[in-house]
Amino acid sequence: MEQEKVGKFIATLRKENNLTQQDLADKLEITDKAVSKWENGRCLPDVYFLKRLSEIFHVTVKEILNGERDFKKKEIDEEHHEKVLEVVNLSKSFDKRKILDHINLEIYEGDIIGLIGPNGAGKTTLIKTILNLYKYDQGNVEICGFNTKTNLEEALSKIGCIIENPDMYDHLTGRKNLKITELINNIKDKEYINEMIRFVKLEDRIDEKVKKYSIGMKQRLAIANALIKKPKLLILDEPTNGLDPKGIKELRSMLKTINTTQNMSILISSHILSEVENICDRIVIIDQGKIVSNFGIEEVKYKNRSLEEEYFTRTEDFERGEKHENLESIEK
């Protein structure tokens, strides 16, 4: 298994540098359990930590991912992971009020990013602007290399999304709702569509009208609808709204599964910090239309803090004007 090969290589590099797992964890500002998981092949480091490891061990990101040294090529391979979303200096105003203020954001394949912030911070506006539902004043948005101004159709073909509440046709069956998306996007993989119906556990109710569905069932149908395009990036705006604890648990499990099995990137906007903490790898805080801060969940664990504590610390600093960081990317 590739993860095991990568893990063994990281362990070899660590030992060559006379570092314990705790030593390496301290350098990365994460827990030693995270390093142990990598070395045991249980998961791969995300893009940020791959870059950090390459700097510590003086190897390329590609060498780490291949699990061995390549003596023919020594330059740092920054682009080994596909960049699925790049937002550069994005600004948006309504009348004279600036809602988004020079937003910069990068998401790579396999990332699960949590976008958090208070009500009115700009979360939904940012998502709608990325999707070109709102025209932006300045900046640039690229999805899998396609610019949303010049190649909108190609860009949006790479995205599946649910904004606020699931928007389905209540008078149609679940299957007919999926059929509409299938026809619009010229999807011909019937077996994959059936696989998605089974994945969201709606096979027994898919031929009933959506108006008979519970909120949780509508949410699951919306996820199947977003996935049948096989998107590179799944965007979910407040996906747990209206769900009961069982529904939230099922949603969390589904998102982790599609991220693992399809290496799909996921951007989740939410104000429920406990759920974001349970699923996301990295956190982006937005407040007053600005990117306040970003950090890995492992960094929070390293500090023995909850995401709630970390959130309030960073937003209070921002409000006092002490540590506002208008970053050029999620992590350089």
Secondary structure, DSSP 8 states (H G I E B T S, - for coil): -HHHHHHHHHHHHHHHTT--HHHHHHHHTS-HHHHHHHHTTS----HHHHHHHHHHHT--HHHHHHTS--TT--S--TTSS-EEEEEEEEEEEETTEEEEEEEEEEEETT-EEEEE--TTSSHHHHHHHHTTSS--SEEEEEETTEETTT-HHHHHTTEEEE-SS----TTSBHHHHHHHHHHHTT---HHHHHHHHHHTT-TTTTTSBGGGS-HHHHHHHHHHHHHTT--SEEEEESTTTT--HHHHHHHHHHHHHHHHHH--EEEEE-S-HHHHHHH-SEEEEEETTEEEEEEEHHHHHHTT--HHHHHHHHHHHHHTTSS----SSS--
